[in-house]
Each structure stands twice: as C-alpha cells, then as structure tokens.
C-alpha cells in the first residue's frame, strides 16, 4: 500500500502544538480592510485553536 499524502493546502494552514492541538489563523484579514473596524481587524490578527468539530477532518488532511 502506498504512503498517505497529506493535503498541501492543509500543511500550509495548520500547525500542531506541543499539547497536540491544531492551531490556525483567522480568515478575512487579507484584503478589503477599509470597511472593517479596527477592533475587528485586531482580533483577526491572533491565531486560535481549531474547533473540536473540525479536528477530525483536519487530522485526516494532515495524515496525523
């Protein structure tokens, strides 16, 4: 059986933490920023943890 390949886009977007959680960045921070409030843009800057309902899918994409 051949090796499992991880999804290349997932490799670029997710990082595994030391405790085994999956870290991600917020969306909607790249362009069309003039209509967004400063507070909203500031809150989108920080990274966060992937929601538990999506962890299984992300792990499958990363072949963990």
PDBQT receptor file of N, H, CA, C and O in Angstrom, charges set to zero:
ATOM      1  N   UNK A   1       0.841  -1.190   0.000  1.00  0.00    +0.000 N 
ATOM      2  CA  UNK A   1       0.000   0.000   0.000  1.00  0.00    +0.000 C 
ATOM      3  C   UNK A   1       0.886   1.253   0.000  1.00  0.00    +0.000 C 
ATOM      4  O   UNK A   1       1.847   1.320   0.765  1.00  0.00    +0.000 OA
ATOM      5  N   UNK A   2       0.579   2.242  -0.841  1.00  0.00    +0.000 N 
ATOM      6  H   UNK A   2      -0.202   2.188  -1.463  1.00  0.00    +0.000 HD
ATOM      7  CA  UNK A   2       1.424   3.440  -0.904  1.00  0.00    +0.000 C 
ATOM      8  C   UNK A   2       1.263   4.318   0.331  1.00  0.00    +0.000 C 
ATOM      9  O   UNK A   2       0.311   4.181   1.099  1.00  0.00    +0.000 OA
ATOM     10  N   UNK A   3       2.215   5.212   0.494  1.00  0.00    +0.000 N 
ATOM     11  H   UNK A   3       2.988   5.323  -0.130  1.00  0.00    +0.000 HD
ATOM     12  CA  UNK A   3       2.152   6.151   1.616  1.00  0.00    +0.000 C 
ATOM     13  C   UNK A   3       0.967   7.088   1.453  1.00  0.00    +0.000 C 
ATOM     14  O   UNK A   3       0.563   7.413   0.336  1.00  0.00    +0.000 OA
ATOM     15  N   UNK A   4       0.417   7.515   2.579  1.00  0.00    +0.000 N 
ATOM     16  H   UNK A   4       0.745   7.250   3.486  1.00  0.00    +0.000 HD
ATOM     17  CA  UNK A   4      -0.663   8.508   2.555  1.00  0.00    +0.000 C 
ATOM     18  C   UNK A   4      -0.045   9.884   2.330  1.00  0.00    +0.000 C 
ATOM     19  O   UNK A   4       0.948  10.233   2.969  1.00  0.00    +0.000 OA
ATOM     20  N   UNK A   5      -0.621  10.650   1.438  1.00  0.00    +0.000 N 
ATOM     21  H   UNK A   5      -1.428  10.366   0.920  1.00  0.00    +0.000 HD
ATOM     22  CA  UNK A   5      -0.136  12.006   1.199  1.00  0.00    +0.000 C 
ATOM     23  C   UNK A   5      -1.033  12.990   1.926  1.00  0.00    +0.000 C 
ATOM     24  O   UNK A   5      -2.258  12.888   1.859  1.00  0.00    +0.000 OA
ATOM     25  N   UNK A   6      -0.427  13.941   2.619  1.00  0.00    +0.000 N 
ATOM     26  H   UNK A   6       0.568  14.024   2.673  1.00  0.00    +0.000 HD
ATOM     27  CA  UNK A   6      -1.217  14.963   3.280  1.00  0.00    +0.000 C 
ATOM     28  C   UNK A   6      -1.606  16.036   2.260  1.00  0.00    +0.000 C 
ATOM     29  O   UNK A   6      -0.939  16.204   1.239  1.00  0.00    +0.000 OA
ATOM     30  N   UNK A   7      -2.682  16.752   2.545  1.00  0.00    +0.000 N 
ATOM     31  H   UNK A   7      -3.224  16.615   3.375  1.00  0.00    +0.000 HD
ATOM     32  CA  UNK A   7      -3.185  17.800   1.660  1.00  0.00    +0.000 C 
ATOM     33  C   UNK A   7      -2.246  19.006   1.770  1.00  0.00    +0.000 C 
ATOM     34  O   UNK A   7      -2.030  19.525   2.865  1.00  0.00    +0.000 OA
ATOM     35  N   UNK A   8      -1.692  19.448   0.647  1.00  0.00    +0.000 N 
ATOM     36  H   UNK A   8      -1.867  19.026  -0.243  1.00  0.00    +0.000 HD
ATOM     37  CA  UNK A   8      -0.682  20.502   0.650  1.00  0.00    +0.000 C 
ATOM     38  C   UNK A   8      -1.209  21.810   1.218  1.00  0.00    +0.000 C 
ATOM     39  O   UNK A   8      -0.485  22.512   1.925  1.00  0.00    +0.000 OA
ATOM     40  N   UNK A   9      -2.456  22.148   0.921  1.00  0.00    +0.000 N 
ATOM     41  H   UNK A   9      -3.044  21.579   0.347  1.00  0.00    +0.000 HD
ATOM     42  CA  UNK A   9      -3.023  23.399   1.443  1.00  0.00    +0.000 C 
ATOM     43  C   UNK A   9      -3.172  23.334   2.956  1.00  0.00    +0.000 C 
ATOM     44  O   UNK A   9      -3.022  24.353   3.631  1.00  0.00    +0.000 OA
ATOM     45  N   UNK A  10      -3.462  22.163   3.499  1.00  0.00    +0.000 N 
ATOM     46  H   UNK A  10      -3.584  21.336   2.951  1.00  0.00    +0.000 HD
ATOM     47  CA  UNK A  10      -3.599  22.000   4.945  1.00  0.00    +0.000 C 
ATOM     48  C   UNK A  10      -2.239  22.125   5.637  1.00  0.00    +0.000 C 
ATOM     49  O   UNK A  10      -2.150  22.661   6.741  1.00  0.00    +0.000 OA
ATOM     50  N   UNK A  11      -1.188  21.631   4.989  1.00  0.00    +0.000 N 
ATOM     51  H   UNK A  11      -1.260  21.196   4.092  1.00  0.00    +0.000 HD
ATOM     52  CA  UNK A  11       0.163  21.744   5.554  1.00  0.00    +0.000 C 
ATOM     53  C   UNK A  11       0.543  23.203   5.763  1.00  0.00    +0.000 C 
ATOM     54  O   UNK A  11       1.221  23.544   6.732  1.00  0.00    +0.000 OA
ATOM     55  N   UNK A  12       0.099  24.066   4.842  1.00  0.00    +0.000 N 
ATOM     56  H   UNK A  12      -0.452  23.789   4.054  1.00  0.00    +0.000 HD
ATOM     57  CA  UNK A  12       0.449  25.478   4.903  1.00  0.00    +0.000 C 
ATOM     58  C   UNK A  12      -0.403  26.238   5.926  1.00  0.00    +0.000 C 
ATOM     59  O   UNK A  12       0.019  27.280   6.427  1.00  0.00    +0.000 OA
ATOM     60  N   UNK A  13      -1.588  25.729   6.236  1.00  0.00    +0.000 N 
ATOM     61  H   UNK A  13      -1.930  24.882   5.829  1.00  0.00    +0.000 HD
ATOM     62  CA  UNK A  13      -2.536  26.490   7.052  1.00  0.00    +0.000 C 
ATOM     63  C   UNK A  13      -2.622  26.084   8.507  1.00  0.00    +0.000 C 
ATOM     64  O   UNK A  13      -3.066  26.878   9.337  1.00  0.00    +0.000 OA
ATOM     65  N   UNK A  14      -2.213  24.877   8.842  1.00  0.00    +0.000 N 
ATOM     66  H   UNK A  14      -1.852  24.232   8.168  1.00  0.00    +0.000 HD
ATOM     67  CA  UNK A  14      -2.369  24.385  10.211  1.00  0.00    +0.000 C 
ATOM     68  C   UNK A  14      -1.030  23.997  10.799  1.00  0.00    +0.000 C 
ATOM     69  O   UNK A  14      -0.128  23.542  10.095  1.00  0.00    +0.000 OA
ATOM     70  N   UNK A  15      -0.915  24.188  12.128  1.00  0.00    +0.000 N 
ATOM     71  H   UNK A  15      -1.647  24.558  12.700  1.00  0.00    +0.000 HD
ATOM     72  CA  UNK A  15       0.293  23.845  12.866  1.00  0.00    +0.000 C 
ATOM     73  C   UNK A  15      -0.127  23.047  14.092  1.00  0.00    +0.000 C 
ATOM     74  O   UNK A  15      -1.123  23.369  14.740  1.00  0.00    +0.000 OA
ATOM     75  N   UNK A  16       0.630  22.012  14.403  1.00  0.00    +0.000 N 
ATOM     76  H   UNK A  16       1.439  21.751  13.876  1.00  0.00    +0.000 HD
ATOM     77  CA  UNK A  16       0.353  21.196  15.570  1.00  0.00    +0.000 C 
ATOM     78  C   UNK A  16       1.096  21.779  16.770  1.00  0.00    +0.000 C 
ATOM     79  O   UNK A  16       2.294  22.050  16.683  1.00  0.00    +0.000 OA
ATOM     80  N   UNK A  17       0.390  21.975  17.896  1.00  0.00    +0.000 N 
ATOM     81  H   UNK A  17      -0.582  21.754  17.966  1.00  0.00    +0.000 HD
ATOM     82  CA  UNK A  17       1.024  22.496  19.102  1.00  0.00    +0.000 C 
ATOM     83  C   UNK A  17       1.665  21.357  19.883  1.00  0.00    +0.000 C 
ATOM     84  O   UNK A  17       1.483  20.187  19.545  1.00  0.00    +0.000 OA
ATOM     85  N   UNK A  18       2.410  21.695  20.919  1.00  0.00    +0.000 N 
ATOM     86  H   UNK A  18       2.559  22.645  21.193  1.00  0.00    +0.000 HD
ATOM     87  CA  UNK A  18       3.106  20.690  21.729  1.00  0.00    +0.000 C 
ATOM     88  C   UNK A  18       2.120  19.788  22.471  1.00  0.00    +0.000 C 
ATOM     89  O   UNK A  18       2.427  18.629  22.748  1.00  0.00    +0.000 OA
ATOM     90  N   UNK A  19       0.938  20.316  22.794  1.00  0.00    +0.000 N 
ATOM     91  H   UNK A  19       0.689  21.258  22.569  1.00  0.00    +0.000 HD
ATOM     92  CA  UNK A  19      -0.066  19.527  23.517  1.00  0.00    +0.000 C 
ATOM     93  C   UNK A  19      -0.949  18.712  22.581  1.00  0.00    +0.000 C 
ATOM     94  O   UNK A  19      -1.826  17.981  23.041  1.00  0.00    +0.000 OA
ATOM     95  N   UNK A  20      -0.727  18.828  21.265  1.00  0.00    +0.000 N 
ATOM     96  H   UNK A  20      -0.015  19.422  20.891  1.00  0.00    +0.000 HD
ATOM     97  CA  UNK A  20      -1.485  18.040  20.297  1.00  0.00    +0.000 C 
ATOM     98  C   UNK A  20      -2.681  18.741  19.697  1.00  0.00    +0.000 C 
ATOM     99  O   UNK A  20      -3.410  18.154  18.898  1.00  0.00    +0.000 OA
ATOM    100  N   UNK A  21      -2.896  20.003  20.076  1.00  0.00    +0.000 N 
ATOM    101  H   UNK A  21      -2.303  20.481  20.725  1.00  0.00    +0.000 HD
ATOM    102  CA  UNK A  21      -3.996  20.766  19.481  1.00  0.00    +0.000 C 
ATOM    103  C   UNK A  21      -3.549  21.308  18.125  1.00  0.00    +0.000 C 
ATOM    104  O   UNK A  21      -2.355  21.349  17.827  1.00  0.00    +0.000 OA
ATOM    105  N   UNK A  22      -4.513  21.722  17.311  1.00  0.00    +0.000 N 
ATOM    106  H   UNK A  22      -5.483  21.689  17.553  1.00  0.00    +0.000 HD
ATOM    107  CA  UNK A  22      -4.203  22.241  15.985  1.00  0.00    +0.000 C 
ATOM    108  C   UNK A  22      -4.482  23.734  15.968  1.00  0.00    +0.000 C 
ATOM    109  O   UNK A  22      -5.584  24.179  16.290  1.00  0.00    +0.000 OA
ATOM    110  N   UNK A  23      -3.460  24.506  15.585  1.00  0.00    +0.000 N 
ATOM    111  H   UNK A  23      -2.565  24.145  15.324  1.00  0.00    +0.000 HD
ATOM    112  CA  UNK A  23      -3.550  25.956  15.573  1.00  0.00    +0.000 C 
ATOM    113  C   UNK A  23      -3.846  26.432  14.161  1.00  0.00    +0.000 C 
ATOM    114  O   UNK A  23      -3.378  25.845  13.186  1.00  0.00    +0.000 OA
ATOM    115  N   UNK A  24      -4.631  27.506  14.059  1.00  0.00    +0.000 N 
ATOM    116  H   UNK A  24      -5.011  27.983  14.851  1.00  0.00    +0.000 HD
ATOM    117  CA  UNK A  24      -4.972  28.078  12.759  1.00  0.00    +0.000 C 
ATOM    118  C   UNK A  24      -5.003  29.599  12.864  1.00  0.00    +0.000 C 
ATOM    119  O   UNK A  24      -5.016  30.160  13.959  1.00  0.00    +0.000 OA
ATOM    120  N   UNK A  25      -5.014  30.250  11.713  1.00  0.00    +0.000 N 
ATOM    121  H   UNK A  25      -5.003  29.795  10.823  1.00  0.00    +0.000 HD
ATOM    122  CA  UNK A  25      -5.162  31.699  11.672  1.00  0.00    +0.000 C 
ATOM    123  C   UNK A  25      -6.588  32.038  11.289  1.00  0.00    +0.000 C 
ATOM    124  O   UNK A  25      -7.296  31.214  10.710  1.00  0.00    +0.000 OA
ATOM    125  N   UNK A  26      -7.010  33.254  11.613  1.00  0.00    +0.000 N 
ATOM    126  H   UNK A  26      -6.435  33.923  12.083  1.00  0.00    +0.000 HD
ATOM    127  CA  UNK A  26      -8.348  33.712  11.254  1.00  0.00    +0.000 C 
ATOM    128  C   UNK A  26      -8.408  34.073   9.769  1.00  0.00    +0.000 C 
ATOM    129  O   UNK A  26      -7.411  34.488   9.178  1.00  0.00    +0.000 OA
ATOM    130  N   UNK A  27      -9.573  33.911   9.187  1.00  0.00    +0.000 N 
ATOM    131  H   UNK A  27     -10.382  33.573   9.667  1.00  0.00    +0.000 HD
ATOM    132  CA  UNK A  27      -9.811  34.313   7.802  1.00  0.00    +0.000 C 
ATOM    133  C   UNK A  27     -10.229  35.789   7.753  1.00  0.00    +0.000 C 
ATOM    134  O   UNK A  27     -10.413  36.418   8.795  1.00  0.00    +0.000 OA
ATOM    135  N   UNK A  28     -10.376  36.327   6.564  1.00  0.00    +0.000 N 
ATOM    136  H   UNK A  28     -10.227  35.816   5.717  1.00  0.00    +0.000 HD
ATOM    137  CA  UNK A  28     -10.880  37.687   6.314  1.00  0.00    +0.000 C 
ATOM    138  C   UNK A  28      -9.929  38.791   6.775  1.00  0.00    +0.000 C 
ATOM    139  O   UNK A  28     -10.388  39.862   7.173  1.00  0.00    +0.000 OA
ATOM    140  N   UNK A  29      -8.616  38.554   6.731  1.00  0.00    +0.000 N 
ATOM    141  H   UNK A  29      -8.244  37.684   6.408  1.00  0.00    +0.000 HD
ATOM    142  CA  UNK A  29      -7.657  39.567   7.167  1.00  0.00    +0.000 C 
ATOM    143  C   UNK A  29      -6.747  40.008   6.029  1.00  0.00    +0.000 C 
ATOM    144  O   UNK A  29      -5.843  40.815   6.244  1.00  0.00    +0.000 OA
ATOM    145  N   UNK A  30      -6.969  39.488   4.806  1.00  0.00    +0.000 N 
ATOM    146  H   UNK A  30      -7.704  38.832   4.631  1.00  0.00    +0.000 HD
ATOM    147  CA  UNK A  30      -6.008  39.732   3.736  1.00  0.00    +0.000 C 
ATOM    148  C   UNK A  30      -6.300  40.961   2.878  1.00  0.00    +0.000 C 
ATOM    149  O   UNK A  30      -5.365  41.654   2.476  1.00  0.00    +0.000 OA
ATOM    150  N   UNK A  31      -7.556  41.251   2.590  1.00  0.00    +0.000 N 
ATOM    151  H   UNK A  31      -8.315  40.689   2.916  1.00  0.00    +0.000 HD
ATOM    152  CA  UNK A  31      -7.868  42.409   1.744  1.00  0.00    +0.000 C 
ATOM    153  C   UNK A  31      -9.268  42.914   2.066  1.00  0.00    +0.000 C 
ATOM    154  O   UNK A  31      -9.991  42.319   2.865  1.00  0.00    +0.000 OA
ATOM    155  N   UNK A  32      -9.641  44.029   1.426  1.00  0.00    +0.000 N 
ATOM    156  H   UNK A  32      -9.055  44.513   0.776  1.00  0.00    +0.000 HD
ATOM    157  CA  UNK A  32     -10.899  44.746   1.699  1.00  0.00    +0.000 C 
ATOM    158  C   UNK A  32     -10.974  45.070   3.196  1.00  0.00    +0.000 C 
ATOM    159  O   UNK A  32     -11.945  44.733   3.874  1.00  0.00    +0.000 OA
ATOM    160  N   UNK A  33      -9.927  45.729   3.690  1.00  0.00    +0.000 N 
ATOM    161  H   UNK A  33      -9.138  46.003   3.140  1.00  0.00    +0.000 HD
ATOM    162  CA  UNK A  33      -9.841  46.020   5.120  1.00  0.00    +0.000 C 
ATOM    163  C   UNK A  33     -10.399  47.388   5.496  1.00  0.00    +0.000 C 
ATOM    164  O   UNK A  33     -10.551  47.683   6.681  1.00  0.00    +0.000 OA
ATOM    165  N   UNK A  34     -10.708  48.230   4.509  1.00  0.00    +0.000 N 
ATOM    166  H   UNK A  34     -10.586  47.991   3.545  1.00  0.00    +0.000 HD
ATOM    167  CA  UNK A  34     -11.152  49.588   4.822  1.00  0.00    +0.000 C 
ATOM    168  C   UNK A  34     -12.523  49.620   5.478  1.00  0.00    +0.000 C 
ATOM    169  O   UNK A  34     -12.784  50.477   6.323  1.00  0.00    +0.000 OA
ATOM    170  N   UNK A  35     -13.393  48.705   5.104  1.00  0.00    +0.000 N 
ATOM    171  H   UNK A  35     -13.181  48.009   4.418  1.00  0.00    +0.000 HD
ATOM    172  CA  UNK A  35     -14.744  48.699   5.683  1.00  0.00    +0.000 C 
ATOM    173  C   UNK A  35     -14.826  47.949   7.011  1.00  0.00    +0.000 C 
ATOM    174  O   UNK A  35     -15.870  47.961   7.663  1.00  0.00    +0.000 OA
ATOM    175  N   UNK A  36     -13.742  47.300   7.415  1.00  0.00    +0.000 N 
ATOM    176  H   UNK A  36     -12.894  47.290   6.885  1.00  0.00    +0.000 HD
ATOM    177  CA  UNK A  36     -13.741  46.558   8.671  1.00  0.00    +0.000 C 
ATOM    178  C   UNK A  36     -13.227  47.445   9.807  1.00  0.00    +0.000 C 
ATOM    179  O   UNK A  36     -12.303  48.237   9.626  1.00  0.00    +0.000 OA
ATOM    180  N   UNK A  37     -13.831  47.298  10.954  1.00  0.00    +0.000 N 
ATOM    181  H   UNK A  37     -14.582  46.654  11.101  1.00  0.00    +0.000 HD
ATOM    182  CA  UNK A  37     -13.456  48.108  12.107  1.00  0.00    +0.000 C 
ATOM    183  C   UNK A  37     -12.062  47.730  12.601  1.00  0.00    +0.000 C 
ATOM    184  O   UNK A  37     -11.608  46.603  12.406  1.00  0.00    +0.000 OA
ATOM    185  N   UNK A  38     -11.396  48.679  13.239  1.00  0.00    +0.000 N 
ATOM    186  H   UNK A  38     -11.765  49.594  13.397  1.00  0.00    +0.000 HD
ATOM    187  CA  UNK A  38     -10.050  48.435  13.752  1.00  0.00    +0.000 C 
ATOM    188  C   UNK A  38     -10.042  47.305  14.769  1.00  0.00    +0.000 C 
ATOM    189  O   UNK A  38      -9.138  46.469  14.770  1.00  0.00    +0.000 OA
ATOM    190  N   UNK A  39     -11.044  47.283  15.630  1.00  0.00    +0.000 N 
ATOM    191  H   UNK A  39     -11.777  47.962  15.629  1.00  0.00    +0.000 HD
ATOM    192  CA  UNK A  39     -11.133  46.225  16.643  1.00  0.00    +0.000 C 
ATOM    193  C   UNK A  39     -11.277  44.856  15.989  1.00  0.00    +0.000 C 
ATOM    194  O   UNK A  39     -10.669  43.881  16.431  1.00  0.00    +0.000 OA
ATOM    195  N   UNK A  40     -12.081  44.790  14.938  1.00  0.00    +0.000 N 
ATOM    196  H   UNK A  40     -12.575  45.581  14.579  1.00  0.00    +0.000 HD
ATOM    197  CA  UNK A  40     -12.293  43.523  14.228  1.00  0.00    +0.000 C 
ATOM    198  C   UNK A  40     -11.000  43.043  13.588  1.00  0.00    +0.000 C 
ATOM    199  O   UNK A  40     -10.662  41.863  13.679  1.00  0.00    +0.000 OA
ATOM    200  N   UNK A  41     -10.273  43.951  12.940  1.00  0.00    +0.000 N 
ATOM    201  H   UNK A  41     -10.547  44.910  12.867  1.00  0.00    +0.000 HD
ATOM    202  CA  UNK A  41      -9.015  43.600  12.298  1.00  0.00    +0.000 C 
ATOM    203  C   UNK A  41      -7.976  43.156  13.326  1.00  0.00    +0.000 C 
ATOM    204  O   UNK A  41      -7.213  42.221  13.082  1.00  0.00    +0.000 OA
ATOM    205  N   UNK A  42      -7.951  43.829  14.475  1.00  0.00    +0.000 N 
ATOM    206  H   UNK A  42      -8.571  44.588  14.673  1.00  0.00    +0.000 HD
ATOM    207  CA  UNK A  42      -7.015  43.470  15.538  1.00  0.00    +0.000 C 
ATOM    208  C   UNK A  42      -7.307  42.076  16.081  1.00  0.00    +0.000 C 
ATOM    209  O   UNK A  42      -6.385  41.302  16.339  1.00  0.00    +0.000 OA
ATOM    210  N   UNK A  43      -8.589  41.756  16.253  1.00  0.00    +0.000 N 
ATOM    211  H   UNK A  43      -9.337  42.384  16.044  1.00  0.00    +0.000 HD
ATOM    212  CA  UNK A  43      -8.966  40.440  16.761  1.00  0.00    +0.000 C 
ATOM    213  C   UNK A  43      -8.695  39.335  15.743  1.00  0.00    +0.000 C 
ATOM    214  O   UNK A  43      -8.462  38.192  16.137  1.00  0.00    +0.000 OA
ATOM    215  N   UNK A  44      -8.720  39.640  14.457  1.00  0.00    +0.000 N 
ATOM    216  H   UNK A  44      -8.909  40.568  14.137  1.00  0.00    +0.000 HD
ATOM    217  CA  UNK A  44      -8.431  38.650  13.421  1.00  0.00    +0.000 C 
ATOM    218  C   UNK A  44      -6.933  38.353  13.314  1.00  0.00    +0.000 C 
ATOM    219  O   UNK A  44      -6.540  37.356  12.709  1.00  0.00    +0.000 OA
ATOM    220  N   UNK A  45      -6.100  39.214  13.898  1.00  0.00    +0.000 N 
ATOM    221  H   UNK A  45      -6.419  40.025  14.390  1.00  0.00    +0.000 HD
ATOM    222  CA  UNK A  45      -4.650  39.042  13.824  1.00  0.00    +0.000 C 
ATOM    223  C   UNK A  45      -4.191  37.809  14.588  1.00  0.00    +0.000 C 
ATOM    224  O   UNK A  45      -3.296  37.094  14.137  1.00  0.00    +0.000 OA
ATOM    225  N   UNK A  46      -4.801  37.556  15.743  1.00  0.00    +0.000 N 
ATOM    226  H   UNK A  46      -5.528  38.136  16.109  1.00  0.00    +0.000 HD
ATOM    227  CA  UNK A  46      -4.349  36.476  16.624  1.00  0.00    +0.000 C 
ATOM    228  C   UNK A  46      -4.730  35.108  16.065  1.00  0.00    +0.000 C 
ATOM    229  O   UNK A  46      -5.757  34.951  15.404  1.00  0.00    +0.000 OA
ATOM    230  N   UNK A  47      -3.885  34.132  16.344  1.00  0.00    +0.000 N 
ATOM    231  H   UNK A  47      -3.051  34.259  16.881  1.00  0.00    +0.000 HD
ATOM    232  CA  UNK A  47      -4.201  32.768  15.934  1.00  0.00    +0.000 C 
ATOM    233  C   UNK A  47      -5.074  32.114  16.996  1.00  0.00    +0.000 C 
ATOM    234  O   UNK A  47      -5.163  32.606  18.121  1.00  0.00    +0.000 OA
ATOM    235  N   UNK A  48      -5.716  31.012  16.643  1.00  0.00    +0.000 N 
ATOM    236  H   UNK A  48      -5.644  30.613  15.729  1.00  0.00    +0.000 HD
ATOM    237  CA  UNK A  48      -6.631  30.331  17.545  1.00  0.00    +0.000 C 
ATOM    238  C   UNK A  48      -6.537  28.829  17.336  1.00  0.00    +0.000 C 
ATOM    239  O   UNK A  48      -5.799  28.353  16.473  1.00  0.00    +0.000 OA
ATOM    240  N   UNK A  49      -7.284  28.099  18.126  1.00  0.00    +0.000 N 
ATOM    241  H   UNK A  49      -7.884  28.485  18.827  1.00  0.00    +0.000 HD
ATOM    242  CA  UNK A  49      -7.302  26.643  18.057  1.00  0.00    +0.000 C 
ATOM    243  C   UNK A  49      -8.469  26.202  17.176  1.00  0.00    +0.000 C 
ATOM    244  O   UNK A  49      -9.529  26.829  17.192  1.00  0.00    +0.000 OA
ATOM    245  N   UNK A  50      -8.283  25.130  16.408  1.00  0.00    +0.000 N 
ATOM    246  H   UNK A  50      -7.422  24.621  16.395  1.00  0.00    +0.000 HD
ATOM    247  CA  UNK A  50      -9.343  24.587  15.553  1.00  0.00    +0.000 C 
ATOM    248  C   UNK A  50     -10.468  24.048  16.436  1.00  0.00    +0.000 C 
ATOM    249  O   UNK A  50     -10.215  23.408  17.457  1.00  0.00    +0.000 OA
ATOM    250  N   UNK A  51     -11.700  24.313  16.035  1.00  0.00    +0.000 N 
ATOM    251  H   UNK A  51     -11.905  24.833  15.206  1.00  0.00    +0.000 HD
ATOM    252  CA  UNK A  51     -12.883  23.860  16.773  1.00  0.00    +0.000 C 
ATOM    253  C   UNK A  51     -12.919  22.328  16.843  1.00  0.00    +0.000 C 
ATOM    254  O   UNK A  51     -12.560  21.657  15.876  1.00  0.00    +0.000 OA
ATOM    255  N   UNK A  52     -13.355  21.772  17.988  1.00  0.00    +0.000 N 
ATOM    256  H   UNK A  52     -13.647  22.318  18.774  1.00  0.00    +0.000 HD
ATOM    257  CA  UNK A  52     -13.381  20.301  18.133  1.00  0.00    +0.000 C 
ATOM    258  C   UNK A  52     -14.168  19.563  17.054  1.00  0.00    +0.000 C 
ATOM    259  O   UNK A  52     -13.852  18.419  16.730  1.00  0.00    +0.000 OA
ATOM    260  N   UNK A  53     -15.190  20.209  16.499  1.00  0.00    +0.000 N 
ATOM    261  H   UNK A  53     -15.447  21.139  16.762  1.00  0.00    +0.000 HD
ATOM    262  CA  UNK A  53     -15.982  19.559  15.456  1.00  0.00    +0.000 C 
ATOM    263  C   UNK A  53     -15.210  19.409  14.145  1.00  0.00    +0.000 C 
ATOM    264  O   UNK A  53     -15.577  18.587  13.305  1.00  0.00    +0.000 OA
ATOM    265  N   UNK A  54     -14.154  20.187  13.961  1.00  0.00    +0.000 N 
ATOM    266  H   UNK A  54     -13.856  20.854  14.643  1.00  0.00    +0.000 HD
ATOM    267  CA  UNK A  54     -13.363  20.132  12.728  1.00  0.00    +0.000 C 
ATOM    268  C   UNK A  54     -12.027  19.422  12.884  1.00  0.00    +0.000 C 
ATOM    269  O   UNK A  54     -11.322  19.203  11.899  1.00  0.00    +0.000 OA
ATOM    270  N   UNK A  55     -11.673  19.059  14.116  1.00  0.00    +0.000 N 
ATOM    271  H   UNK A  55     -12.246  19.236  14.916  1.00  0.00    +0.000 HD
ATOM    272  CA  UNK A  55     -10.354  18.475  14.373  1.00  0.00    +0.000 C 
ATOM    273  C   UNK A  55     -10.144  17.180  13.600  1.00  0.00    +0.000 C 
ATOM    274  O   UNK A  55      -9.075  16.968  13.028  1.00  0.00    +0.000 OA
ATOM    275  N   UNK A  56     -11.151  16.313  13.575  1.00  0.00    +0.000 N 
ATOM    276  H   UNK A  56     -12.019  16.485  14.040  1.00  0.00    +0.000 HD
ATOM    277  CA  UNK A  56     -11.012  15.019  12.898  1.00  0.00    +0.000 C 
ATOM    278  C   UNK A  56     -10.708  15.206  11.409  1.00  0.00    +0.000 C 
ATOM    279  O   UNK A  56      -9.852  14.514  10.857  1.00  0.00    +0.000 OA
ATOM    280  N   UNK A  57     -11.397  16.128  10.769  1.00  0.00    +0.000 N 
ATOM    281  H   UNK A  57     -12.092  16.691  11.216  1.00  0.00    +0.000 HD
ATOM    282  CA  UNK A  57     -11.177  16.387   9.347  1.00  0.00    +0.000 C 
ATOM    283  C   UNK A  57      -9.799  16.944   9.064  1.00  0.00    +0.000 C 
ATOM    284  O   UNK A  57      -9.154  16.558   8.089  1.00  0.00    +0.000 OA
ATOM    285  N   UNK A  58      -9.346  17.849   9.913  1.00  0.00    +0.000 N 
ATOM    286  H   UNK A  58      -9.870  18.162  10.705  1.00  0.00    +0.000 HD
ATOM    287  CA  UNK A  58      -8.017  18.453   9.727  1.00  0.00    +0.000 C 
ATOM    288  C   UNK A  58      -6.932  17.403   9.954  1.00  0.00    +0.000 C 
ATOM    289  O   UNK A  58      -5.949  17.354   9.214  1.00  0.00    +0.000 OA
ATOM    290  N   UNK A  59      -7.106  16.567  10.973  1.00  0.00    +0.000 N 
ATOM    291  H   UNK A  59      -7.904  16.607  11.575  1.00  0.00    +0.000 HD
ATOM    292  CA  UNK A  59      -6.134  15.496  11.233  1.00  0.00    +0.000 C 
ATOM    293  C   UNK A  59      -6.041  14.535  10.042  1.00  0.00    +0.000 C 
ATOM    294  O   UNK A  59      -4.962  14.049   9.704  1.00  0.00    +0.000 OA
ATOM    295  N   UNK A  60      -7.177  14.275   9.424  1.00  0.00    +0.000 N 
ATOM    296  H   UNK A  60      -8.053  14.670   9.699  1.00  0.00    +0.000 HD
ATOM    297  CA  UNK A  60      -7.211  13.385   8.255  1.00  0.00    +0.000 C 
ATOM    298  C   UNK A  60      -6.446  14.015   7.083  1.00  0.00    +0.000 C 
ATOM    299  O   UNK A  60      -5.717  13.330   6.366  1.00  0.00    +0.000 OA
ATOM    300  N   UNK A  61      -6.623  15.325   6.901  1.00  0.00    +0.000 N 
ATOM    301  H   UNK A  61      -7.216  15.881   7.484  1.00  0.00    +0.000 HD
ATOM    302  CA  UNK A  61      -5.921  16.021   5.824  1.00  0.00    +0.000 C 
ATOM    303  C   UNK A  61      -4.416  16.060   6.060  1.00  0.00    +0.000 C 
ATOM    304  O   UNK A  61      -3.629  16.001   5.115  1.00  0.00    +0.000 OA
ATOM    305  N   UNK A  62      -4.019  16.160   7.342  1.00  0.00    +0.000 N 
ATOM    306  H   UNK A  62      -4.658  16.208   8.109  1.00  0.00    +0.000 HD
ATOM    307  CA  UNK A  62      -2.602  16.223   7.680  1.00  0.00    +0.000 C 
ATOM    308  C   UNK A  62      -1.968  14.854   7.857  1.00  0.00    +0.000 C 
ATOM    309  O   UNK A  62      -0.759  14.755   8.063  1.00  0.00    +0.000 OA
ATOM    310  N   UNK A  63      -2.773  13.792   7.779  1.00  0.00    +0.000 N 
ATOM    311  H   UNK A  63      -3.756  13.873   7.611  1.00  0.00    +0.000 HD
ATOM    312  CA  UNK A  63      -2.321  12.404   7.975  1.00  0.00    +0.000 C 
ATOM    313  C   UNK A  63      -1.643  12.227   9.329  1.00  0.00    +0.000 C 
ATOM    314  O   UNK A  63      -0.555  11.659   9.426  1.00  0.00    +0.000 OA
ATOM    315  N   UNK A  64      -2.309  12.727  10.377  1.00  0.00    +0.000 N 
ATOM    316  H   UNK A  64      -3.193  13.189  10.298  1.00  0.00    +0.000 HD
ATOM    317  CA  UNK A  64      -1.790  12.579  11.747  1.00  0.00    +0.000 C 
ATOM    318  C   UNK A  64      -2.461  11.379  12.377  1.00  0.00    +0.000 C 
ATOM    319  O   UNK A  64      -2.185  11.053  13.532  1.00  0.00    +0.000 OA
TER     320      UNK A  64
